[in-house]
Amino acid sequence: MKAWIWAGLLVSSAAGAAPECTQTSREHYVDGWEDVSSVEHIYQRITPGGVIDCRYLPDQTGRLNILARYELGTLDGVGYKVQYSDGSSLIQGRADQPVATANPQDNWKLTCRAAGATSGCTLHKGDISVHKDSGNRVTLSIGTNPRKGSEWLLRVDTNWAVTAPADNGFSVEQTGRLLSELRNGHKADTRYHNDSVRAPTSRSMTLYGFSQAMEVMERVLEQLRNPRPSDAPGKSTSVP
C-alpha cells in the first residue's frame, strides 16, 4: 500500500480498540512489522446479525501490518460486505451468486467518502449510478463520459421509459419516480452514448438487491454524518 493512503488513517493497536474479529486473515501479515488498526468511520453493525471479520493489509513503506475490519451479513435475504474504514461495500446483485464468489460486475458496489459534512456514497452496477450526499441530495445517472447533446434512457420492467438530456441529467421528479421503480422492479434497461464510442450503448440488467443496497447506503451514511461518539467502543488515538 502507498504510505499516503494510510496517512492519518491509523490508530495504535495498543490504544484499546476492540476488533471483535470472528476470523482474521494473516495471508499478507509480515513478521516483525508493527501492528496498527485502520481508523473506522463505521462503528455500529449494519444489521444486528452482522459478523465482523478482519484482515491484515501490509504497508511496505511504513513497515506496518494494518488491521482492517469489515462486516459480513444479510439484509432481507441479500448478502453484503461493508468495510469499517469508510463504509464502502459490496451488496449481492444476483440471487444465485453470493457476494464472496460473484463476478465483480454482478455485485452492487458502494463507494463512500467519509468527510463529515461533505460525506457521500455512490452506488453502482452496470450503467446505473446513484449518488447520495450527507445532505440527502440524490442524483441518478446512466453510464460515464456522456457525449454532449446525447440522451439518457432508463426503463424499469414494463414501465414507460424515462429519458433526459445527459447534459442536465434526470430532474428531481424523474429521479424520485425512477428510484421508486428501481426499488420495486426486477429488470432495468438503459441506453446512453459514451463520448468515446460511435453509437449509443444499450444494456439490460437485473435489479436483484437494489432495494437492500440502497438501505445499506442509508445506514452507512447515517454513521458517516454522525461521527463515532466519544464513549463508543474502539475509540482510539491517532498514531503520530
N, C-alpha and C positions, 0 to 999 in steps of 0.2 A: 504494500500500500504506500502511496505517496504521503510524505510526512504532512503536507499541507492539508490533506483531507482530515487528519485527526487533530490538527492544531486547535486547542480549546475545546476538544470534544472528549477528553479523557478524565476519569476520576480515579483516585487511588483505590485499589482493591482492599487496602488496609483501612479505608475510611469508614467502614461499617456498612457497605452496600450488602443487600441480601439477594443474591442471584436467584435462588429458588429454582435452580436448573434441574429438571427431571432427567435430562441427558445432556452431556457436554461433549461435543466433537473436538478431539485433540489431533485431528488429521494434520493440521498445519502448525501445531504447537512446537516452539523451539526451546529446548532446554537451555537454561542459563539466562534467558531474557526476562525482564521484569513483567509481571502480570498487572494489567490495568483493566478497568472497565470503561466501556463507552458511556458518555452522558446519555441519559434516557429522557425523552420528552413524553413517552408513553409510560404511565405509572400505575394504571389500573387495567385489569384484564378487559379485553373486548367483550368476552362473554364469560359468565361465571365458571363454565367448564373448560375454559381455555387452558392448555398445557404449555408451560414455559420451558423451552429448550435453549441451549447455548452453544456457541462455537467460538473458537479462537481464530482471530484474524491477525496474522503477523504484520507488523510494521517494521520493515527491514531497516529503514533509515534511523528510526528511534530505538531499534532493537527491543521492541515491545510485543508481548502477546496480549492482544486486545480482546477481552471477553465481551461478546455481543449477545444480547438476549433477544429472543423472538417468541411469539405466541402462535401455537397451532390450535385450531378448533373448528367448530362448525356453527353456522348461524342459519337457523331454519333449514337445516339439511345440506347447506352449501359450505364446503371447506374453505379455510382461509389461513394465511400465514402473515403475521404482522411483525415488522421489525420495531423493537422498542426504542431504537435510536431516534427515529424521526416519524414513525408511523407508516412508512412505505410498505406496501403489501402486495400479495398475490391472492386472488379470490377465484375459486373454481369457476370455469367458464363453459364446461361441458359435463353433462351428467355422468358420462362413462369414463371420465378422466380426472382422478384426484389431483389436487394441487401439486403434490410432490412428484408425480410421474407424467404430468401433462406436458405437451409441447408448449414452449413459452408463449406462442401466439394464441393458444387456446384458453389461457387464463386471462381474467381481468387484471390489469396492472395498475396499482395505485402508487403514484409518486407524490411525495409530500415535501414541503419546505417548512421547517419549524423556525419561525421568526417572530413570535409574539403577535403583535397587531397585524403583521403582514403575512401571517401563515397562510398556507393554501395547499390544496391537493388537486391532482388531476387523475381521473380515472380513464383508462384507455384500453380498447380492444378493437382489432380490425381498423376500420376508418372512423370509429366513433370515439370522441373525447369529451369528457365532462369535467369542467374545472369549477371548483368552489373555493372561495377565499374565506378568511376569518370574519368578514362582514356579511357572510351568507349570500354574496353575489355569485350567481351561477351562469356559466356560459357553456353552450353546446356547440361543438364544431365537427366538421367532417373532413377527414384527410389532412394533408400537410402541404404547405407551399402552394396554395391555390393560384391559378392563373388569373391575372387581373381581368375583371369583367366576366368571370365564369360564375357558375351557379352550383350551390349545394342542393342535394335532394336526399330526403330520408323518409322511408315508408316503413311503418311497423305493422306487421301482419297484413290484413286486408284493408287497413285504414287508408284514407286519402293520403297520397304523398304530399309532403311539405317541402317547399322549395324556398330558397333565399339567395340573394346575391352574396357570393363569397366575400366580396369587399366589405360588406357590412355585417354579415352573419345573421343568424336567426334572431327575430325580435323577442322581446320578453314574453309576449303572449305565445309565440310559436314554441319557444323553449319550454314553457310551462306545460303546454299541451303534449309536446313530444316526450318530455320526461315522464309524464303520467302514462303515456302509451308504452314507453320502454319498460317501465316498472311492471306493467301487466301483460306485456307481449311475449311472444315466443320466437319471432324472427324479425330481422331488420334488413332492409335493402337500402344501400347507399350508392350515391353517384357524386363524383366531383372531378375536377380537372386539375391535376398537378401540373405546374408550370414547366416541368422537365420532360413531359411526355406529349405526344401529338394529339392523343384522343382522351376523352373522359374515361375514368375508371369506375366500373360498376361492380359491386360485391354484395353477397348475401351472408348473413351470419346469425348464429343462434344467440338468443338473449338470456340463456340459462345463467343464473347467478347475478344478473344485473341489479335486481332489487336489493339483494343481500350485499352486493359490492357497494351500492350507494349507502347502505346502512353502516357498513364498516367505515366508509369515508366520514360519515356524520360523527361516529364515535371517536374516531381518530382526531378530527378537527376540534371536537369539544375539549380534548385534552391539550391540543396544541394552543388553543385560545386561552386556556386556563392553566398556567404553569403549575408544576408539582407543588402541593402545599408543603410548608416548611417542616411539618411533622410527619410527612408521608414516608413509608419505609424506603430505604435505598438512597436517601438524600446524602450526598457526599460533597466534598470539596474538590475543586479542580486541581489537577497536577500543575505546578508552576512551569 
